[in-house]
Amino acid sequence: MDTVKNLNKWANAHTSYPLDILRIALGVFLIVKGISFITNRQYLHEIMSQAGNLGGEMLIIHYIAAAHMMGGLMIAFGLLTRWSIVAQLPILIGAVAVNFMGSFNTQNFILASLTLIVCVFFLFYGSGKHSADYYFKMQQ
């Protein structure tokens, strides 16, 4: 717990608007990807079929869409950012790994890798000073 407090103190002392804009952009990007997964189920089905015959394919698809939309919303507002990113990590690791299982798609690989890197950064950095977490902490 002390590690999280120390990370929060460091992040609040070194916060800036570009990092907040990056966090909000990450959240909006995840929301858009969640919506695209709902509207384009056939594409996601093709991606999942490359990974083999998984029994819970529809469960995985629904988890991805819900986690991206709710997690993206929470990341954009800076509310429980680290927990939201922890929910995104298995999806993003799977998005990077699925490129090596079937046909390699460079654009998807780069997009998934960059998103994973930004998520890992915010996992350590936190939501920053201009976020709902900081606002609620100051209201106590």
C-alpha positions in Angstrom: 0.0 0.0 0.0 2.9 2.3 0.7 4.1 1.8 -2.9 0.8 3.0 -4.3 0.8 6.0 -2.0 4.4 6.8 -3.0 3.5 6.5 -6.7 0.5 8.7 -6.2 2.5 11.4 -4.5 5.1 11.3 -7.2 2.5 11.4 -10.0 0.7 14.4 -8.3 3.9 16.3 -8.0 4.9 15.6 -11.7 1.5 16.0 -13.3 0.9 17.9 -16.5 -1.9 18.5 -18.9 -0.4 16.5 -21.8 -0.4 13.4 -19.6 -4.0 14.0 -18.7 -4.9 14.4 -22.4 -3.1 11.2 -23.1 -5.1 9.4 -20.4 -8.4 10.8 -21.7 -7.4 9.9 -25.3 -6.6 6.3 -24.1 -10.0 6.1 -22.5 -11.9 7.4 -25.5 -9.9 5.0 -27.8 -10.9 2.1 -25.6 -14.6 3.2 -25.7 -14.5 3.4 -29.5 -12.8 0.0 -29.7 -15.5 -1.5 -27.4 -18.3 0.0 -29.6 -16.5 -1.3 -32.8 -16.4 -4.8 -31.3 -20.1 -4.7 -30.7 -21.0 -3.4 -34.1 -18.5 -5.6 -36.0 -18.9 -9.0 -34.4 -17.9 -10.9 -37.6 -14.4 -9.3 -37.6 -13.9 -10.2 -33.9 -15.2 -13.8 -34.7 -12.5 -14.1 -37.4 -9.8 -12.9 -35.0 -10.9 -15.4 -32.3 -11.1 -18.3 -34.8 -7.4 -17.8 -35.5 -6.6 -18.5 -31.9 -8.3 -21.9 -32.1 -11.7 -23.3 -31.1 -12.3 -21.7 -27.8 -15.5 -22.8 -26.0 -16.4 -19.5 -24.5 -15.9 -17.3 -27.6 -19.1 -15.3 -27.1 -18.2 -14.8 -23.4 -14.8 -13.5 -24.3 -16.3 -11.2 -26.9 -18.8 -9.8 -24.4 -16.0 -9.4 -21.8 -13.8 -7.5 -24.3 -16.6 -5.1 -25.3 -17.8 -4.4 -21.7 -14.3 -4.0 -20.3 -13.3 -1.6 -23.1 -16.3 0.6 -22.8 -16.6 0.7 -19.0 -12.8 0.7 -18.4 -12.4 3.4 -21.1 -15.0 5.6 -19.5 -13.4 5.2 -16.0 -9.9 5.8 -17.5 -11.1 9.0 -19.3 -12.5 10.4 -16.1 -9.6 9.2 -14.0 -11.8 7.1 -11.7 -10.1 3.9 -10.4 -7.6 4.1 -13.2 -5.3 1.4 -12.1 -8.1 -1.1 -11.5 -9.6 -0.3 -14.9 -6.2 -0.8 -16.6 -5.7 -4.1 -14.8 -9.0 -5.3 -16.4 -7.6 -4.1 -19.8 -4.2 -5.9 -19.6 -5.4 -9.5 -20.4 -7.3 -8.2 -23.4 -4.3 -6.2 -24.7 -1.8 -9.0 -24.1 -4.2 -11.3 -26.0 -4.5 -8.7 -28.8 -0.7 -8.6 -29.2 -0.4 -12.4 -28.9 -3.2 -13.2 -31.5 -1.0 -11.7 -34.2 1.5 -14.4 -33.7 -1.1 -17.2 -33.8 -2.5 -16.6 -37.2 -1.7 -14.2 -40.0 0.4 -11.3 -38.8 -1.4 -8.0 -39.1 1.2 -5.2 -38.7 -1.4 -2.4 -38.1 -3.2 -4.4 -35.4 0.1 -5.4 -33.8 1.4 -1.8 -33.6 -2.0 -0.5 -32.3 -2.2 -3.2 -29.6 1.4 -2.8 -28.6 1.2 1.0 -28.2 -2.1 0.7 -26.3 -0.4 -1.9 -24.0 2.6 0.3 -23.4 0.4 3.4 -22.6 -1.7 1.2 -20.2 1.4 -0.1 -18.4 2.6 3.5 -18.0 -0.7 4.6 -16.5 -0.7 1.5 -14.3 2.3 2.9 -12.6 1.6 6.6 -13.0 -2.0 6.5 -11.9 -4.7 9.0 -12.8 -2.8 12.1 -12.0 -3.8 15.4 -10.3 -6.6 16.3 -12.8 -8.8 13.3 -12.2 -11.9 12.2 -10.4 -9.7 10.1 -8.0 -7.8 13.2 -6.9 -11.0 15.3 -6.7 -12.7 12.7 -4.4 -9.5 12.3 -2.3 -9.5 16.0 -1.7 -13.1 16.0 -0.7 -12.5 13.8 2.3 
